[in-house]
Amino acid sequence: MKALVYNGPGQKAWTDVPDPQITRSTDAIVRVDTTTICGTDLHILKGDVPAVQPGRILGHEGVGTVVAVGDAVESITVGQRVLISCIKSCGHCANCKTGLYSHCLGDEGRSGIGWVFGHLIDGTQAEFVRVPYADNSLYPLPESVTDGEAVMLSDILPTGFEIGVQYGQVAPGDVVAVIGAGPVGLAAIATAGLYGAGAIVAVDIDENRLEQAKAFGATHTVLSGRPEWRDEVLAVTDGAGVDVAIEAVGIPETFTMATEIVRPGGHLANVGVHGKPVPLHVENLWIQNISISMGLVNTNTTPMLLKLVTQHKIPADRLATHRFDFDHVLDAYDTFARAADTHALKVLISH
């Protein structure tokens, strides 16, 4: 089969590799019909994730068709169209039983690490993929949900919702600021209303993404390159500060921005993946009584979010801006990496 292989920092290739095989009775083999590229994949290619070794097939998002299952798989059958979760779940360990799938103790990849695809085992940017713990890591899809909608449920929608909205403890009437209107930030904007956010402020340096944010539910937009950006955010709250600040970029500057706009007693939810140390000015923040949260997505809300996508309550289809076939994966990477120029949100790669 063909797959996108990481060959070290800055190096990748769409090349021939052996087909995956069932190695455990709980595995399934899925023919990947649609996959996509995540900002984390770009971090890997920059060398920011040293656990990813040369030779690894990248990708942790996908929709496909089951072509084989292990003897112990009970709820997934050959021929089913399924969503591939970005997080493994054995379903039996102490963490999985509490919904903390991100730290599944199953030994696939590494015990205690839920994100294994394209990280510790071969991923989904390939024609076929082996899925461990298939009963708990695959979700059958209704016919009414398109591949383009479904693939957004592999990672970005549950990440924005769980780590942004839920960890940020968004409550009815809250003013929520989302710093970074990329795909994950837009996912947080699109789901903040589920918990009754009264106002949602999108903050970004890119005017195009701010315009996109309005279609996902942003009530206000602020261009962060302007010197008065903070004053514009605070104006939405009569100067008090936002109830919830969601950081969805993953650089020190945007994390600091979030600390500067959250009100006393408010919440800062860090969603971005940081590749370098981030200063935390506790000498200033301790007196503010704020709560700071962060984490890796659990995907324990995926079934609920799938229902909402099915009912068209979440505009998942709007996140896909560019489409490529598998033979043009490298073009897809180029388009995604130059999002400021191409206006790309998520790029779909399909058969």
Backbone hydrogen bonds, N-H to C=O, Kabsch-Sander energy under -0.5 kcal/mol:
donor,donor_aa,acceptor,acceptor_aa,energy
3,A,15,T,-2.1
4,L,125,Q,-2.7
5,V,3,A,-0.8
5,V,13,A,-3.2
6,Y,56,R,-3.0
7,N,8,G,-0.5
7,N,11,Q,-2.5
10,G,45,L,-2.9
11,Q,8,G,-2.6
13,A,5,V,-1.8
15,T,3,A,-2.6
15,T,13,A,-0.8
17,V,1,M,-2.8
27,D,24,R,-1.9
28,A,131,V,-1.6
29,I,68,A,-2.8
30,V,129,V,-2.6
31,R,65,T,-3.1
32,V,30,V,-0.6
32,V,127,E,-1.7
33,D,31,R,-0.6
33,D,63,V,-2.1
34,T,63,V,-2.2
35,T,349,I,-2.6
36,T,61,E,-0.6
37,I,347,V,-0.7
41,D,38,C,-0.9
42,L,38,C,-1.1
43,H,39,G,-1.9
44,I,40,T,-2.4
45,L,41,D,-2.1
46,K,42,L,-1.3
47,G,44,I,-1.8
48,D,43,H,-2.4
52,V,49,V,-2.1
53,Q,51,A,-0.7
55,G,6,Y,-4.0
56,R,53,Q,-1.6
58,L,4,L,-2.1
62,G,84,I,-0.8
63,V,34,T,-2.6
64,G,82,V,-2.3
65,T,31,R,-2.2
66,V,80,Q,-2.6
67,V,29,I,-2.9
68,A,29,I,-1.4
70,G,27,D,-2.8
72,A,25,S,-1.7
73,V,25,S,-0.7
73,V,70,G,-1.4
79,G,66,V,-2.9
80,Q,77,T,-1.9
82,V,64,G,-2.9
82,V,80,Q,-0.5
83,L,139,Y,-2.6
84,I,62,G,-2.8
85,S,83,L,-0.6
85,S,137,S,-2.2
86,C,154,S,-1.9
88,K,114,G,-2.8
97,K,93,C,-2.1
98,T,94,A,-0.6
98,T,95,N,-1.0
99,G,96,C,-1.5
100,L,95,N,-2.6
101,Y,99,G,-1.4
103,H,100,L,-1.8
104,C,101,Y,-2.0
110,R,108,E,-2.1
112,G,104,C,-2.3
113,I,110,R,-1.8
114,G,102,S,-2.9
114,G,112,G,-0.5
116,V,114,G,-1.0
118,G,121,I,-1.5
119,H,116,V,-2.1
119,H,121,I,-0.8
120,L,116,V,-2.2
121,I,116,V,-2.6
123,G,57,I,-1.7
124,T,59,G,-1.1
125,Q,58,L,-2.5
126,A,124,T,-2.2
127,E,2,K,-1.9
129,V,30,V,-2.0
131,V,28,A,-3.4
131,V,129,V,-0.5
134,A,26,T,-2.8
136,N,133,Y,-1.5
137,S,133,Y,-1.7
138,L,134,A,-1.3
139,Y,83,L,-2.0
141,L,81,R,-2.3
145,V,142,P,-1.4
146,T,144,S,-0.6
150,A,146,T,-2.8
151,V,147,D,-2.6
152,M,149,E,-0.9
153,L,150,A,-2.3
154,S,151,V,-1.2
157,L,152,M,-2.4
159,T,155,D,-2.6
160,G,156,I,-2.8
161,F,157,L,-2.2
162,E,158,P,-3.1
163,I,159,T,-1.8
164,G,159,T,-0.9
164,G,160,G,-0.6
165,V,160,G,-1.5
166,Q,161,F,-3.2
167,Y,162,E,-2.3
168,G,164,G,-1.0
169,Q,166,Q,-1.5
170,V,165,V,-2.0
173,G,196,G,-3.4
174,D,171,A,-2.3
176,V,174,D,-0.6
176,V,199,A,-2.9
177,A,244,V,-2.8
178,V,201,V,-3.1
179,I,177,A,-0.6
179,I,246,I,-3.0
180,G,178,V,-0.8
180,G,203,V,-3.3
186,L,182,G,-3.0
187,A,183,P,-1.8
188,A,184,V,-2.0
189,I,185,G,-2.4
190,A,186,L,-2.7
191,T,187,A,-1.2
192,A,188,A,-1.5
193,G,189,I,-0.6
194,L,191,T,-1.3
195,Y,192,A,-1.3
196,G,193,G,-1.6
197,A,192,A,-1.4
198,G,174,D,-1.9
199,A,174,D,-1.8
201,V,176,V,-3.4
202,A,200,I,-0.6
202,A,220,H,-2.7
203,V,178,V,-2.7
204,D,222,V,-2.0
207,E,205,I,-0.6
210,L,206,D,-1.7
211,E,207,E,-2.0
212,Q,208,N,-2.2
213,A,209,R,-2.2
214,K,210,L,-1.0
214,K,211,E,-0.5
215,A,211,E,-0.6
215,A,212,Q,-1.1
216,F,212,Q,-0.6
216,F,213,A,-1.0
217,G,214,K,-0.9
218,A,213,A,-2.2
219,T,200,I,-2.0
220,H,200,I,-2.0
222,V,202,A,-2.6
224,S,204,D,-2.2
224,S,222,V,-0.7
226,R,223,L,-1.6
229,W,226,R,-1.9
232,E,228,E,-2.0
233,V,229,W,-1.9
234,L,230,R,-2.7
235,A,231,D,-1.7
236,V,232,E,-0.6
236,V,233,V,-1.2
237,T,234,L,-1.3
238,D,235,A,-1.1
239,G,234,L,-3.1
240,A,237,T,-1.6
242,V,261,I,-2.8
243,D,175,V,-1.4
244,V,175,V,-1.8
245,A,267,H,-2.7
246,I,177,A,-3.3
246,I,244,V,-0.5
247,E,245,A,-0.6
247,E,269,A,-2.2
248,A,179,I,-2.8
248,A,246,I,-0.6
255,F,251,I,-1.7
256,T,252,P,-2.4
257,M,253,E,-2.0
258,A,254,T,-1.9
259,T,255,F,-1.7
260,E,256,T,-1.1
260,E,257,M,-0.6
261,I,257,M,-0.5
261,I,258,A,-1.0
262,V,258,A,-0.9
263,R,242,V,-2.8
265,G,288,Q,-2.1
266,G,263,R,-2.3
267,H,243,D,-2.6
268,L,291,S,-3.1
269,A,245,A,-2.6
269,A,267,H,-0.5
270,N,268,L,-0.7
270,N,293,S,-3.1
271,V,247,E,-3.2
271,V,269,A,-0.7
272,G,247,E,-1.6
274,H,272,G,-0.7
275,G,250,G,-0.6
282,V,280,L,-2.0
284,N,281,H,-1.6
285,L,281,H,-2.1
286,W,282,V,-2.3
288,Q,285,L,-2.2
289,N,286,W,-0.8
290,I,285,L,-0.6
291,S,266,G,-2.2
293,S,268,L,-2.6
295,G,270,N,-0.6
302,T,299,T,-1.0
305,L,301,T,-2.7
306,L,302,T,-2.7
307,K,303,P,-1.6
308,L,304,M,-1.8
309,V,305,L,-2.4
310,T,306,L,-2.5
311,Q,307,K,-1.8
312,H,309,V,-1.4
313,K,308,L,-3.1
314,I,308,L,-0.7
316,A,314,I,-2.3
318,R,315,P,-1.3
319,L,316,A,-1.5
320,A,317,D,-1.1
321,T,319,L,-0.7
321,T,346,K,-2.3
322,H,346,K,-1.3
324,F,348,L,-2.6
326,F,350,S,-1.0
328,H,325,D,-2.0
329,V,326,F,-1.3
332,A,328,H,-1.9
333,Y,329,V,-2.3
334,D,330,L,-2.0
335,T,331,D,-2.4
336,F,332,A,-2.5
337,A,333,Y,-2.7
338,R,334,D,-1.2
339,A,336,F,-1.1
341,D,338,R,-1.5
342,T,338,R,-2.8
343,H,339,A,-2.3
346,K,319,L,-2.3
348,L,322,H,-3.1
349,I,35,T,-2.6
350,S,324,F,-2.5
351,H,33,D,-1.7
